[in-house]
Amino acid sequence: MTEIRFYHLQTRTQDQTLPVLLSKAYEQGKRIIVKMRNKQEVTALDKQLWVFNPNSFLPHGSAGTTKEKEASLQPIWLTDIDENPNNADVLMVGHGVSSEMYDDFSLCCKIFDGHDSEAVAQAREDWQTYKDRDFEVTYWQQDERGGWSKR
């Protein structure tokens, strides 16, 4: 059964948070898809993953930077469409992004901005939708230091 985690951003931005979540999943040996709203966000995240931590590197690729035949080799795949070319078991979706592929992953992480009332309302609606579809849903709230607590 797919677990869907809702990550409620309160003190840090998606740009600050996503690389940390990706690092944790990668360190656990997970293969990950990150779906963003558009190609510009994919390009921005690609650039950010090269510089976010000078002491580490997150191997990743995207359609704009990786040859199609090499997509399957990437532990992290950045995209703006529903796809899974690297046989990932984790899907992370950014602000305002949805997917029709939640059933294809063991874990899906939905990130939303707690300072955006529309994003909060959408997260509440999504929560109920996923509960009704019998997904295991969990809620994670960011604390003042950027850490997470399960609620």
RAKA-V733790 format. One record per backbone hydrogen bond with DSSP energy under -0.5 kcal/mol. CO is the residue of the C=O (numbers start at 0). NH is the residue of the N-H. E is the energy in kcal/mol with one decimal. If there is no record, write none. Layout:
CO,NH,E  CO,NH,E
This chain:
1,135,-2.0  2,4,-0.6  2,107,-2.8  3,137,-2.4  4,6,-0.6  4,109,-3.2  5,7,-0.7  5,139,-3.2  6,8,-0.9  6,111,-2.6  7,141,-2.0  8,113,-2.6  12,16,-2.1  13,17,-3.0  14,18,-0.5  16,19,-0.5  16,20,-2.2  17,21,-2.7  18,22,-2.3  19,23,-2.1  20,24,-2.2  21,25,-2.9  22,26,-2.7  23,27,-1.1  24,29,-2.2  25,28,-2.0  30,88,-1.7  30,89,-1.7  31,76,-2.6  32,34,-0.5  32,91,-2.9  33,35,-0.6  33,78,-2.6  34,93,-2.2  37,41,-1.8  38,42,-2.7  39,43,-2.3  40,44,-2.5  41,45,-2.5  42,46,-2.2  43,47,-2.3  44,48,-2.5  45,49,-0.8  46,49,-0.7  46,50,-0.7  47,50,-1.1  47,51,-2.1  48,57,-0.6  52,55,-1.8  56,58,-0.7  58,75,-0.5  60,77,-2.8  61,64,-1.3  61,65,-2.3  66,69,-1.9  66,70,-0.6  67,70,-1.3  69,72,-1.3  70,73,-1.4  74,31,-3.2  75,60,-1.9  76,33,-2.9  77,62,-0.6  78,35,-2.9  80,82,-0.8  83,86,-1.3  88,105,-1.7  88,106,-1.7  89,32,-2.5  90,108,-3.0  91,34,-2.9  92,110,-2.1  93,96,-1.9  100,103,-2.3  101,104,-1.5  105,2,-2.3  106,90,-2.5  107,4,-3.2  107,109,-0.5  108,92,-2.9  108,110,-0.6  109,6,-3.3  111,8,-2.9  111,113,-0.6  112,115,-1.6  114,116,-0.7  115,119,-2.3  116,120,-2.3  117,121,-2.4  118,122,-2.3  119,123,-2.2  120,124,-2.1  121,125,-3.0  122,126,-2.7  123,127,-1.9  124,128,-2.2  125,129,-2.8  126,130,-2.4  127,131,-2.6  128,132,-1.3  129,134,-2.6  130,133,-1.8  134,136,-0.7  135,3,-3.2  137,5,-2.7  138,150,-2.7  139,7,-2.9  140,148,-1.9  142,145,-1.9  146,142,-2.5  148,140,-2.7
